[in-house]
Amino acid sequence: MRKWYLYIVRCRHGSLYTGIATDVERRFAEHQANTGSKYLRGRGPLKLVFKKQIGKRDLALKAEGLVKKLPKLKKEKIVNMDAGIEELLGNVSH
């Protein structure tokens, strides 16, 4: 079973992009080369600011959806101190 990760990228103007991947470093390199997400194209320089192993793909997709719905302030708390991510992920596993 491949392990899936949730990751967050900070864009040049401070916006946060959330995604999932099995190889975050490879995916981040794609984003930096403008071959990844269309949202991130032209928004560099990019910085990988958060990475967390989730497990199965379906759980990673659920976690990604939950994080994307969060207000930016809560995403910043996750990025800055991992705050709230465990509680959020606890909701995913049900």
C-alpha positions as CSV (number, residue, x, y, z in Angstrom):
1,M,0.0,0.0,0.0
2,R,1.4,3.4,-1.0
3,K,1.4,6.1,1.7
4,W,-0.4,9.3,0.8
5,Y,0.6,12.7,2.2
6,L,-1.3,16.0,2.6
7,Y,0.8,19.0,1.8
8,I,0.5,22.8,1.8
9,V,2.4,25.2,-0.4
10,R,2.7,28.9,0.2
11,C,2.6,31.1,-2.8
12,R,4.5,34.4,-3.4
13,H,1.6,36.6,-2.2
14,G,0.9,34.4,0.9
15,S,-2.0,32.3,-0.4
16,L,-1.9,28.6,0.6
17,Y,-2.5,25.7,-1.8
18,T,-3.4,22.3,-0.4
19,G,-2.8,19.0,-2.2
20,I,-2.1,15.3,-1.8
21,A,0.6,13.1,-3.2
22,T,2.5,9.9,-2.6
23,D,5.8,11.7,-3.3
24,V,5.5,15.3,-2.1
25,E,9.0,16.3,-3.2
26,R,8.4,15.2,-6.7
27,R,5.0,16.9,-6.8
28,F,6.4,20.1,-5.4
29,A,9.1,20.0,-8.0
30,E,6.4,19.7,-10.7
31,H,4.6,22.8,-9.1
32,Q,7.9,24.7,-9.2
33,A,8.4,23.8,-12.9
34,N,4.8,25.0,-13.7
35,T,3.8,21.5,-14.7
36,G,1.7,20.8,-11.6
37,S,-1.5,22.5,-10.6
38,K,-2.8,25.3,-12.9
39,Y,-3.5,27.4,-9.7
40,L,0.1,27.6,-8.8
41,R,1.4,28.6,-12.3
42,G,2.9,32.1,-12.1
43,R,2.5,32.3,-8.3
44,G,6.1,31.5,-7.4
45,P,8.4,31.5,-5.7
46,L,6.7,28.6,-3.9
47,K,7.5,27.2,-0.5
48,L,6.5,23.8,0.8
49,V,5.3,24.7,4.3
50,F,3.5,21.6,5.6
51,K,3.6,17.8,4.9
52,K,1.8,15.1,6.9
53,Q,1.5,11.4,6.2
54,I,-2.2,10.4,6.0
55,G,-2.2,6.8,4.9
56,K,-4.7,5.6,2.3
57,R,-5.7,7.7,-0.8
58,D,-9.4,8.0,0.2
59,L,-8.4,9.4,3.6
60,A,-6.0,11.8,2.0
61,L,-8.7,13.0,-0.3
62,K,-11.1,13.6,2.6
63,A,-8.4,15.4,4.6
64,E,-7.6,17.6,1.6
65,G,-11.2,18.5,1.2
66,L,-11.6,19.4,4.9
67,V,-8.4,21.6,4.9
68,K,-9.4,23.4,1.7
69,K,-12.7,24.4,3.4
70,L,-10.9,25.9,6.3
71,P,-10.5,29.7,6.6
72,K,-6.9,30.9,6.0
73,L,-6.3,31.7,9.6
74,K,-6.9,28.0,10.6
75,K,-4.7,26.8,7.8
76,E,-2.0,29.1,9.1
77,K,-2.3,27.6,12.5
78,I,-1.8,24.1,11.0
79,V,1.2,25.3,9.0
80,N,2.8,27.2,11.9
81,M,2.5,24.6,14.7
82,D,0.6,21.6,13.4
83,A,-2.3,22.9,15.5
84,G,-5.6,21.2,14.9
85,I,-4.5,18.8,12.2
86,E,-4.8,15.7,14.4
87,E,-8.4,16.7,15.4
88,L,-9.2,17.4,11.8
89,L,-7.7,14.0,10.7
90,G,-9.6,12.3,13.5
91,N,-12.8,13.4,11.7
92,V,-11.5,11.9,8.4
93,S,-11.0,8.4,9.7
94,H,-14.7,7.9,10.5
